Amino acid sequence: MKVLLALLFLALTVFWLPFQADIPPNKAALPKDYIITQFGAGTDSTQLSTEAIQRTIDKAHAQGGGTVVIPRGVFLSGALFFKPRTQLRLLAGAKLKGSDDIAHYPLIPSRMEGQSLDYYAALVNAYQVNGFRITGPGTIDGNGLRFWKAFWAHRDSMQKIGKSSTNLEVHRPRLLFIWGCDNVTIKDVKLRNAGFWTTHLYQCNNVLIEGCDIRSPFRPVKAPSTDAVDIDVCKKVTIRNCYISVNDDGIVMKGGKGPNAHKLPENGPIEDVLIENVTFGEVHAAVTMGSECIHANRITVRNCRVDNDRPLLLFKMRPDTYQVYENITIDNVTGRCGTIVTLSPWTQFFNMAGSTEKPFGIIRNITISNVKVKTKQFAVLNGNLSDQVSNITFKNVEATAETAAFPNKYPDVKFKNVTLNGVPLKATPGVQEGPVVKPLKPD
């Protein structure tokens, strides 16, 4: 009887298989496209399309989600706010161009320079939009020239009367602000001419930035504070196969500043960042810790190229903030830079806010290996007096330097198979004195 039942089951299976092949696979439906010109966005690049593009986003959200598509052409816009289950795609020849009027960017609760405050919206904003995607090959252009000129004019006017100015006094929009989003992808898109920071990630997890070309100019007008990627209280961020050249730092670890920053819930660590196959053109520094950061842990930079005269790895050590920078790896980097590592005090906008705290920094477990570069100066290891620095290792490093001597205040610096100007470099106990070449000083 069991044999008969088994034969019957086999026969039914053979009979049913041909019909099974006709059933389509159970795949998730692709997001529907919502083309902005079908919702009123005009092709006149001098006319604002903000309302039409926002209407497209809102429609996509209301219908369960979809992709907002920017077609070929130039579309002028103020701040845009993406909603859950919406994303952005820019086709070949498409340009989303930011308005240069700050009135087109509302003042809203935000995050800037390690503080939670009201600030102007970015051109592209996403708040709690899990799975948010921006894909190219088109361009998002911040059109920042007017903002840059206003910034320098204000700073010059303050200097003439003996006063300093902060980065926030001239109101400028960021290009992208992505807040509280998980599983974010920014891929194959060109990011240009931000009025302020280019890409600001805050409280995000699982982020991929891949195949992007991120630029702002050094001339004829400098584009101030246009950091390429600011990673602010985020975990698991990968940046790969990108080109970066901006008039400030390239990839920056943020997270809070001030003597009580480590106690505030809106602040926090940056963990598990991978930077690979990135080329850094002209920047203030390729990879920067600070100046508003309380803890960065497990940061890896590998298989990258530098082509500038600024630090490959820069630690901005704030004497008004407790900081921990640990488990940082630089591996397989070639090209030209100012220093391989600069660790120095950063006193810009120093403010103890009446606190009696005595902040200090901890820097530990830093490994630089398989690096072959031409430098202005090998390194500058010269932080604040109270900073605690341990276990910095240079391994398999071949460097040339215009200034052979370099300052190093810390005994726990190790050299393994390191040459400088063709001569083996060995650790010397105690403090090593040396001049700091001018291009390495903070701006």
FIGUFI-581656 format. One record per atom (N, C-alpha, C, O): x, y, z. Coordinates in steps of 0.1 Angstrom, whole numbers, plus 5000, padded with zeros to 4 digits. Example, Ala and Ser with C-alpha at 12.3 -4.5 7.8 and 13.67 -1.06 7.14 Angstrom:
2
513249435078;512349555078;513249675078;514249675085;512849785071;513749895071;512950005079;513450115080;
***
This chain:
443
500849885000;500050005000;500950135000;500650224993;501950135008;502850245008;503550274995;503750384991;503850164988;504550174975;503550234965;503950324957;502250194966;501250254956;501050404959;500950484949;501050444972;500850584975;502050664970;501850774965;503250614972;504450684967;504450704952;504750804947;504050594945;503950604930;502950704926;503150784916;501750714933;500750804930;501250944932;500951034923;501950974943;502451104945;503451154935;503451264930;504351054930;505351084920;504651124907;505051214900;503551044904;502851074891;502151214891;502251284881;501551244903;500951374904;501951494903;501751594897;503151464908;504251564908;504651594893;504851704889;504951484886;505351494872;504251564864;504551644855;502951534867;501851594859;501751744862;501451824853;502051784875;501951924879;503052014875;502852134873;504251964873;505452044870;505352134858;505752254859;504852084847;504752174835;503852304838;504152404833;502852284846;501952394849;502652494859;502352614858;503452444868;504252524877;505152624870;505252734874;505652584859;506652664851;505952794846;506652894843;504652794844;503952904839;503653014849;503153124846;503852984862;503553074873;504753174874;505853124877;504553304873;505653404874;506253394888;505553374898;507553424889;508253424902;507653534911;507153644906;507653514924;507053614933;508153714936;508853704946;508153824928;509153924930;508354054935;507254084931;509054134943;508454254948;508354354936;509254364928;507254424935;507054514924;508054634925;508254684936;508554674914;509454784913;508754914917;507554924913;509355004923;508655134926;508255204913;508955204903;507055254914;506555324902;507255454900;507655524910;507455494887;508055624884;507055734884;505955724879;507555844890;506755974889;507656084883;508456134890;507356114871;508256204864;507756344866;506556384864;508656434871;508256564876;507556654866;506756734869;507956634853;507256714842;505856684840;505056764835;505456564845;504056524844;503156584855;501956564856;503856654865;503156714876;503356864876;503156924887;503856914865;503857064864;505257124864;505357244863;506257044866;507657104866;507957154852;507857074842;508357274850;508657334837;510057324833;510957294841;510357334820;511657324815;512457454815;513557454810;511857564819;512457694820;513357694833;512757694844;514657694831;515557674843;515657804851;516257794862;514957904847;514958034855;513758044864;513658134872;512757944863;511557944870;511557834881;511957724878;511157874893;511157774904;510157654901;508957684897;510557534903;509757424901;509557354915;509057234915;509757424926;509657364939;508357294941;508257184945;507257374939;505957324942;505557204934;504957104939;505957204921;505657094912;506456964916;505856854916;507656984920;508456864924;507956814937;507856694939;507656904947;507056854960;505756784958;505456684964;504956834948;503656774945;503956634940;503156534942;504956614932;505356474927;505656384938;505256274939;506456434948;506856354959;505656314967;505456204971;504756414970;503556384978;502656284971;502056204978;502556294958;501756194951;502256054952;501555964954;503556044950;504255914951;503955854965;503655734966;504155934975;503955894989;502455844991;502255744997;501555934986;500155904988;499655774981;498755704986;500355734971;499955614963;500855494967;500855394960;501455504979;502155384984;503655384981;504255294985;504155484975;505555494973;505955494958;505255444950;507155544955;507655544942;508855624940;509455684950;509355634928;510555704924;510255834917;509655834907;510755944923;510556074917;511756094907;512856084911;511356114894;512356114883;512556254878;511556324875;513756294878;514156424872;514656384857;515656324856;513956434847;514356404833;515456494829;515856584836;515956474816;516956564811;516456704811;515356734808;517356794815;517056944816;517456994829;517956924838;517357124831;517757194844;516457234851;515657314845;516257194863;515057224871;515457304883;516157244892;515057424885;515357514896;514457484908;513257474906;514957474920;514157434931;514657484944;515857504946;513757514954;514157534967;514057404975;514157294968;513957404988;513957284996;512857184992;511757224990;513257054991;512356944988;512356845000;513456825006;511256795003;511156705015;510556565011;509356555007;511456465011;511056335007;510356265019;510656285030;509456175015;508556115025;508755965025;509355915015;508255885035;508455745035;508055675022;507055715016;508855585017;508655505005;508855584992;508455544982;509455704993;509855774981;511355774979;512055764989;511755794967;513155804964;513355894952;512455944946;514655924948;514956014938;515855954928;516855894931;515555974915;516455934904;516656054894;515656114890;517856074890;518156184881;518756114868;519756044869;518056134857;518456064845;519656134839;520056244843;520256074829;521356134822;520956274816;519956284810;521856374819;521456514814;520556584823;520156704820;520156524834;519256594844;520056674854;521056624858;519556784857;520156864868;519056924877;518257004872;519156894890;518356954900;519157064906;520157044912;518757194903;519557304906;518957384918;517757424917;519757414928;519257484940;519057624938;519857694931;517957684943;517757824943;518957894951;519357834961;519358014947;520358084955;519658194964;520358284969;518458174967;517658264976;517358184989;516658084988;517958225000;517758145013;516258145017;515858065025;515458235012;514058235015;513358115010;512258075014;513958045000;513357914995;513757795003;513557684998;514357815014;514757705023;514257735037;514857815044;513157675042;512557715054;513457685066;514257595066;513257765077;513957755089;513257645098;512057675101;513857535101;513157425107;514057355117;515257385117;513557275127;514457205136;515457115128;515057045118;516757125132;517757065123;518957035132;518857025144;520057015125;521356975132;522457035124;522557015112;523357115131;524457175124;525657185133;525457225145;526857155128;528057175136;527957115150;528357175160;527456995151;527456925163;526456975173;526556945185;525357045169;524357095178;522957075171;522857085159;522057055180;520657045175;520057185177;520057245188;519557245166;519157385165;518257395153;518157315145;517557515153;516857545141;517757595130;518657685133;517657545118;518557585107;517757565094;516657515094;518357615084;517657625071;517757485064;518757415065;516657445058;516557315052;517557305041;518057405035;517957185037;518857155026;517957155013;516757175013;518657145002;517957134989;517156994989;515956994986;517856884993;517156754993;517156715008;518256705014;515956695014;515856655027;515056525028;514056495021;515556435037;514756305040;514856285055;515956275061;513656275061;513556255076;512756125078;511656125075;513456035085;512855905088;512255835075;511055795075;513055835065;512655765052;513555645050;514655655044;513255535056;514055415055;514055365041;513055375034;515155315036;515355275023;515455385013;515255365001;515755505017;515855625008;517055604998;518155565002;516755634986;517755624975;517855744967;516855804964;519055784963;519255884953;520255824943;521355784946;519755814930;520555754920;520755844908;519855924905;521855824901;522155904889;521755834876;520955744876;522455884866;523755954865;523656104865;524656174862;522456164868;522356314867;523056384879;523856324886;522756514880;523456604889;522556674898;521456714894;522956694911;522356784920;523356894923;524456874927;522957014919;523857134919;523257234929;522157284927;524057274939;523657364949;523657514945;523057594951;524257544933;524257674928;524757774939;524157884941;525857744945;526257814958;526957944956;527258004967;527257994944;528158104943;527658224951;528458294957;526358264951;525858374958;526158364973;526458454980;525958244978;526158214992;527658224996;527958285006;528458174987;529958184990;530358334991;531158375000;529958414981;530358554980;529858624993;530558704999;528658594997;528158665009;528858625022;529158705030;529358495022;530058445034;531458525035;531758575045;532158535023;533458595024;533358745026;534158805033;532258805021;532058945023;531858975038;532359075044;530958895044;530658905058;531958885067;532258965076;532758785064;533958755071;534958875070;535558915080;535058925058;535959035056;535559155064;536359235070;534159185064;533659305072;533959285086;534159385093;533859165092;534059145106;535559155109;535859215120;536359115101;537859125103;538259275103;539159305111;537659355095;537959495095;537659565108;538359665111;536759515116;536359575128;536959495140;536559515152;537759395137;538459315147;537659215153;537859175165;536559165146;535759055152;535858935143;536158945131;535458815149;535458695141;534058665138;533058715144;533858575129;532458525125;532458375124;533458315121;531258315127;531158175127;530658135113;530258215105;530558005111;530057955098;528557965097;528057955085;527857995108;526458005107;525858145105;524658155104;526658245106;526158375105;525658425091;524758505090;526258365081;525658385068;524858265064;525358145064;523558275062;522658165061;522758095048;522558155037;523157965048;523457895036;522757755037;522757695048;522257695026;521657565027;522757455024;523657475016;522557345030;523357225026;522757165013;521657205009;523457075007;522857014995;521956894998;520856894994;522456805007;521656685011;521656685026;522756695032;520456665033;520356635047;519456515049;518256525046;520056405054;519356285056;519456245070;520556225076;518256245077;518156235092;517356115096;516156105091;517856035104;517155925110;516655825100;515555765101;517455795090;517055695080;518055575080;519255595082;517455455078;518255335077;518155285063;517255315055;519255215059;519355155046;519255265035;518355265026;520255355035;520255465026;521255435015;522355385017;520955465002;521855454991;521955584983;520955634979;523155634981;523455744972;524355694961;525555664965;523955674949;524755604939;524755664926;523755714920;525955674920;526255724906;525655854903;525055884893;525655944913;525156084911;526256184913;527256164920;526156294906;527056404907;526556504917;525456554915;527356544927;526956644937;527856764936;529156744937;527356874933;528156994929;527757124937;526557144941;528757204940;528557344943;527557374955;526657454954;527757294966;526857314977;527057454983;528157504983;525957504989;526057634996;526757615009;527457715013;526557505015;527257475028;527657325027;528157285016;527557245037;527957105036;527257035024;526157075021;527956945018;527356875006;526456765010;525256765006;526956665018;526156555022;526156545037;527256515043;525056555044;525056545059;524156435063;522956435060;524756335069;524056215074;523956225089;525056235096;522756225095;522656235109;521756125114;520656105109;522256045124;521455935130;520955835120;519755795120;521855805111;521555705100;522355575102;523455575108;521755465098;522455335099;522355265085;521355275078;523455195082;523555115069;523355215057;522355215050;524455285055;524455385044;525555345034;526655305037;525155355021;526155325010;526155445001;525155494995;527355504999;527655614990;528555554980;529755524983;528155534967;528955464958;528955534944;527855574939;530055534938;530155584924;529755734922;529355774911;529955814933;529555954932;530756044929;531856014932;530456154923;531456254920;531056384927;530056444924;531856424937;531456524946;532456644945;533656624948;532056764941;532956874939;532357004943;531157024942;533257094948;533057234949;534357304947;535457244949;534357434942;535557494937;536457564948;535957604958;537757574945;538657654952;538957784946;539457874952;538457794933;538757924925;537757934914;537257824910;537358044909;537958174914;537358224927;537958304934;536158164931;535658194945;535658064953;535157964948;536258074964;536257954973;534857924978;534058004981;534557794978;533257744983;533457704997;533757585000;533257785007;533557755021;532657655027;531457645024;533257575036;532457475044;531657375036;530557345040;532257335025;531457245016;531857095017;532057025007;532157055030;532556915033;531756815023;530556835021;532456725018;531856625009;530856535016;529656525012;531256475027;530356385034;530556405049;531756385054;529556445056;529656465071;528856345077;527656335075;529556265085;528956145091;528756175106;529656185113;527456195110;527156255123;526256155130;525056145127;526756095141;526055995149;525455885140;524255865140;526255815132;525855715123;526655585125;527755585131;526055475121;526655345122;526555275108;525555285101;527655205105;527755125092;527555205080;526555205073;528555285077;528555375065;529755325056;530855315060;529355305043;530355265033;530455375022;529355415017;531655425019;531855515008;532855454999;534055435003;532455434987;533455364978;533255404963;532255454959;534455394956;534455424942;533955564939;533255584929;534355664947;533955804945;535155884942;536255854945;534856004936;535856114935;535356234943;534256274943;536356284951;535956394960;536956514959;538156484960;536456634956;537356754957;536456864961;535656914953;536556914973;535757014979;536657114987;537657074991;536057234988;536857334995;536557335011;536257425017;536857215016;536857185030;537257045031;537856985022;536856975043;537256835045;536556745036;535356775032;537156635032;536456535024;535456455031;534256475029;535856355039;534956275047;535156305061;536356285066;534156335069;534356395082;533456315092;532256285090;534056285104;533356225115;532856335124;533656415130;531556345126;530956445135;530256375147;530356245148;529556445155;528856375166;528556465178;527956415188;529056585179;528756675190;529956745195;531156705192;529756865201;530856945206;530457015219;529257035221;531457055227;531157125239;531557035251;531556915250;531757095263;532157015275;531156915280;531556825286;529856935276;528856835280;528356755269;527256685270;528956765257;528456695245;528256545247;527256485242;529156485255;529056335256;527856295265;527556175266;527156385272;526056355280;524656385273;523656345279;524756445262;523456485255;522956375246;523756315238;521656335247;521156225239;521156245224;521156145217;521156365220;521156385205;522556365199;522656355187;523556355208;524956325203;525256175204;524456095210;526356135199;526755995200;527855955191;528456045184;528255825191;529455785183;529155765168;528055755164;530255755161;530255715147;531055575148;532155565153;530455475142;530955335143;530955265129;529955285122;531955195126;532055105115;531855185102;530855165095;532855265098;532855335086;533955275077;535055255081;533555245064;534555195055;534655285043;533655325037;535855335040;536155425029;537055355020;538255325024;536655315008;537555244999;537455284984;536355324980;538555274978;538655304963;538155454961;537355474951;538455544969;538155684968;539355764964;540455744969;539155854954;540255944950;539956084956;538856134954;540856134963;540656264969;541556364961;542756364962;540856454954;541556564948;541856674958;542156644969;541656794954;541956914963;540956914974;539756934971;541356904986;540556914998;541356975009;542556995008;540757005020;541457055032;542056935040;543156955046;541456825040;541956695045;541156585039;539956605036;541756475036;540956365030;539956305040;538756305037;540456255052;539556205062;539856275075;540956285080;538756325081;538956415093;538156355105;536956315104;538756355117;538056335129;537756465136;538756525141;536556505137;536156635142;535856735131;535756695120;535656865135;536056915148;534856905158;535056935170;533756845154;532656825164;532356675165;531456625158;533156605173;533056455174;533356415188;534456455193;532556325194;532956285207;533456135207;534156095216;533156055196;533655925196;533555865182;532455865176;534655825176;534755755164;535455625165;536555625171;534855515161;535355385164;535255295152;534255295145;536355225149;536355135137;536155205124;535155195117;537155285121;537155365108;538255305099;539355305103;537855255087;538855195078;538855275065;537855295059;540155305061;540355375048;541355285040;542455265045;540955235029;541755145022;541655165006;540655195001;542755125000;542855134985;542355264980;541555274970;542955374985;542555504981;543755574975;544855534976;543455684968;544455774962;544255914966;543155964967;545355984969;545356124973;546056214963;547156164958;545556334960;546256414951;546056564955;545356644949;546756604966;546556734972;547756754982;548656674983;547756874988;548856904998;548356925012;548857005020;547356845015;546756855029;546756715035;547156615029;546456705048;546556575055;545656465049;544556485045;546256345049;545456225046;544556195057;543356165055;545056195069;544256175082;544456295091;545556315095;543356355095;543456475103;542656465116;541456425115;543256485127;542556485140;542456635145;543456695147;541256685145;540956815151;540656805165;539556775169;541656835174;541456805188;540956935195;541657025197;539656925199;539057035206;539357035221;539056935227;539957145226;540157145241;538857165249;538957165261;537757195242;536557215250;535557095249;534357105253;536056975244;535256865241;535956735245;537156715241;535256645252;535856505254;535756425241;534656425235;536856365237;536856295224;537556165225;538556155233;537056065218;537755935217;537855895203;536755885196;539055875198;539255825184;540055695185;541155695189;539455585181;540055455183;539855365171;538855365164;540755265170;540655165160;540455215146;539555185139;541455295142;541455365129;542555295120;543655295124;542155255108;543055185100;543155255086;542155285080;544355285082;544655345069;545555235062;546655205067;545055185050;545855075043;545755095028;544755115022;546955085022;547155085008;546655225002;545655224995;547355325005;547055454999;548355504992;549455494996;548055564980;549155614972;548855764968;547755804969;549955834963;549755964957;550556074964;551656054968;549856194966;550556314971;549656374981;548456394979;550256414993;549456475003;550356565012;551556575010;549756645021;550556735029;551256655040;552456665042;550456575048;551056485058;550256355057;549156345051;550856245062;550056125063;549156135075;547956095074;549556195086;548756215098;549056355103;550156385105;548056435106;548156555115;547256545127;546056525125;547856555138;547056555151;547456685158;548556695163;546456775159;546856905164;545656975171;544456935168;545857075179;544757145186;543857215175;544357255165;542557215179;541557285170;540857375179;539957335187;541057505179;540457605188;539457695181;538957785188;539057665169;538057745162;536757735170;536257625172;536257855173;534957865180;534957795194;533957735198;536157795200;536257735214;535257805223;535057925223;534557715231;533557765240;533257665251;532757565249;533757705263;533457615275;532057645281;531657565290;531357745276;529957775280;529857775296;528857735301;530857825302;530857845317;531057715324;531057715337;531357605318;531657475324;532957475331;533957535327;533057395342;534357375349;534957245345;535957205351;534357175336;534957045331;536357075325;536757185322;537156965325;538456975319;538656865308;539256765310;538056895296;537956795285;539356755280;540256835281;539456635275;540656585269;540356485258;539156435258;541256455250;541056355239;541856225242;542956235248;541256115237;541955985237;542055945223;541055925216;543355915219;543555865205;544355735207;545455735213;543855625202;544455495204;544255395193;543155405186;545155305191;545055205181;544855255167;543855235160;545855335162;545855395149;546955315141;548055315145;546555255130;547455185121;547455235107;546455245100;548655275103;548855325089;549855225082;550955215086;549355155072;550155055065;550055055050;549055105044;551155015044;551155005029;550855135022;549955145013;551555235027;551355375021;552555415014;553655405019;552355465002;553455524994;553055654989;552255664979;553655764995;553155904991;554355994991;555355974997;554156104984;554956224984;554356324993;553156354991;555056375003;554356465013;555156595014;556256615009;554456695020;555056815024;555856785037;556956835039;555256705046;555856675059;555256535063;554056515061;556156445068;555656315071;554456305080;553456245077;554556375092;553456375101;553556485111;554656545112;552456525117;552456615128;551656555140;550456545139;552356515150;551756455162;551956545174;552856525181;550956635175;551256745185;549856795190;549456905186;549156715198;547856755202;547856845215;548856915218;546756855221;546656935234;547456875245;547656745245;547856945255;548656895266;548056775273;548756685277;546656785274;546056675282;545656555273;545156455279;545756555260;545356445252;546256325255;547456335258;545556205255;546256075257;546356005244;545255965238;547555975240;547755915227;548555785229;549655795235;548055675223;548755555224;548655465212;547555465205;549655385210;549555275200;549255325186;548255295179;550155415181;550155465167;551255385160;552355395164;550855305149;551855225142;551855265127;550855265121;553055285122;553355305108;554055175103;555055135109;553455115093;554054985088;554054985073;553055015066;555254945068;555354945053;554955075046;554055075038;555655175051;555355315046;556655365039;557755365044;556355415026;557455475019;557055615015;556155645008;557755715021;557355855020;558555945016;559755915021;558356045008;559256155007;558656275013;557456295013;559456375017;558956495024;559856615021;561056595021;559256725018;560056845017;560656885030;561756945030;559956865041;560456895054;560656765061;559656695065;561856725063;562156585068;561856575083;561356475087;562056675091;561756675105;560256685107;559656755100;559856615118;558356635121;558156625136;558856545143;557256705141;557056705156;556256585160;555256545154;556656525171;555956405177;556156415192;557256405197;555056435199;555056445214;554856315221;554956305233;554656205214;554156085220;555155965219;555655935208;555555895230;556455785229;555955655223;556755575218;554655635223;554055515219;553655525204;552555495200;554755555196;554555565181;555555465176;556755475179;555155365168;555955255163;556155265148;555255305141;557355235143;557655235129;558155095125;559155045131;557555035115;557954895110;558154905095;557154915088;559354895091;559654905076;559155035070;558355035061;559655145076;559255285072;560455355067;561455355074;560355415055;561455495050;560855635047;559755655042;561755735051;561455875048;562655935040;563755935045;562355975028;563456025019;564555925017;565755955017;564055795017;565055685014;565755635026;566555535025;565555695038;566255655050;565255585060;564155635062;565655475066;564755405075;564455495087;565255565092;563155495090;562655585101;562455495114;561755395113;563055545125;562855475137;562355565148;562555685148;561555505157;560955585168;562155635177;563055555180;562055755181;562955815191;562255845204;561255915204;562755785215;562055815228;561955965231;562856035227;560856005237;560756145241;560156225229;559756175219;560156355232;559556455223;560556475211;561656505213;559956475199;560756515187;560256655182;559056675180;561156745181;560756875177;560856885162;561656815155;560056975156;560157005142;559157105138;558157125144;559557185128;558657285123;557357225116;557457115111;556257295116;555057255109;554957345097;554857465098;554957285085;554857365073;553457425072;552457375077;553457545066;552257635067;550957565061;549957585067;551057495050;549757435044;549057335053;547957305051;549757295064;549157195073;548357255085;547657185092;548457385086;547757455097;546257455094;545857475083;545357445105;543957455103;543557585096;544157695099;542557585088;542057705082;541157785092;540657895088;
***
